[in-house]
Amino acid sequence: MSTIKSSAENLTLNADGANNDIIFQSNGSNVATLDQAGLLTATTFAGSGASLTALPAAQLTGTLPAISGANLTGISGSSDYRPSGKPIIINGDMAIAQRSTSVTGIGNGDSGYHTVDRWNWNEPTAGHITSGAEWTQTQETLTSGAAWEDGFTKALKMDCTTAEASPAASDGNFIQYMIEGADVKAFKKGTPNAQTYTVSFWVKATKTGTNCINLGDRTNDRYIAATYTINTTNTWEKKVINLAADTTGSIGAGSYYQGENGQGMRLIFGLYGGSEYSSGGSLQTSWASWTTNKRLFGQVNNADSTSNNWHITGVQLEVGTYTAATLPPFQHESFGDSLARCKRYYWRTATGEPYSALSSGVVYSSTEVITSFRYPVLMRGVPTMAASGSFSVLQGSSITGTVVFTRINLDCVRLNLSISGGTTGRGGVIRNQNDSAAYISGDAEL
Amino acid sequence: MIIENAKYHNADSDTNTGIFATIDGVGCSVPLDENNRHYVEILKQVADGDITIAEAD
């Protein structure tokens, strides 16, 4: 064995010259090279990686080793997960419309749900029954445009059919989404660890200019407002809006719709409003007590002409602060999943088949048929039950009657039929009476 | 929300168990539950003096 050794002083290996490297060989083959820039190149390396420091990020290429996510830091956005891994806003892509796909004459006392599930049309209650704008609300099918190119095939469209160019002071129209209390837990509202909000959506409007949104906490009567701008008429534009966290007012602590299955928060889109919504002189851009006169400061009047339309789709609400570049993609749910989530708030039996059976039971007396009906899902709260159309009981013969709901519960109801001439003790099937448009429904909307 | 013909009903008991009403033109049965938006609205319209609720038969 031969050894190059220096015991008392530095040992210098010098490949002197402009292009000369120090080369290590084994059995006649090069195994390592130290070039003039100090770069060591070898066929293999061994030893602890703990000795390596200041590695340039560009050198970390190829397949990375398995690393626990707990060791990752500096990740933008929030560490909180979406509830159940599903989007907080149900039917944000406007795909589900159980009630109808188009309703005309909405306005002047029609606050409620008309077409697209979970999306509520709202106007203030007092003094708004006989004046103000009217609209046709439609579940619109998209076949072109930027929202369609982003994967959305449905939208909620508001078509102004009666204009109110000069709104009365207290007039105002809104599209809003009520979020169940259990679905906003991740925002930790009212705690020292309250999270910020990001609202994103696709919007198209005839009117250019400023529009307002409100995020409200009805249980504590607090809200925050923000604006977005329609830059180009009748063109789909994507908006991303950041809203502050609120360390005041926990959800479910108020006196209205208390509890996790109550109205946690509401996301509101203004269409137009009279002076009562803007006379505060500014927009309420920080969380504070509900103040009507700062809700729509600067809002354009989308109802000042019957030529105006306003469309929206792809609504998402995220925990944390995102930009257009960092926003998580919209979570497209399957139609079935989205429909099932909507039915927690509203369901309607299918139409289209004459004499379709609803339930079976017994002819309790000559005037009453008693049956049970179980809902498709457990509902958010005890629902309002409704029946529309003609119904009968088949109990040997067919007897028409009136549907009466009693003992309404979270998952079932006693579906009775008030009749005359029934045969006590017979079995009976309640069905529509050759009325393919007849239905019953349960409504536990917020 | 247009509420008409509101009337309490009871089923198999002497106490009211719900309200029959026509809401926006559709016959409905409304539970006596303050987490139900229709019941909340009925109470509001009663308080405002806009409607009354008839007693059960």
Interface residues (C-beta under 8 A of the other chain):
Chain A: G109 D110 S111 G112 T125 Y257 Q258 G259 N261 G262 G381 V382 P383 T384 M385 A386 A387 S388 V403 V404 F405 T406 R407 I408 R414 D443 A444 E445 L446
Chain B: M1 I2 H9 A11 D12 T17 G18 F20 I23 D24 V26 G27 C28 S29 V30 P31 D33 E34 N35 N36 R37 H38 Y39 V40 K44
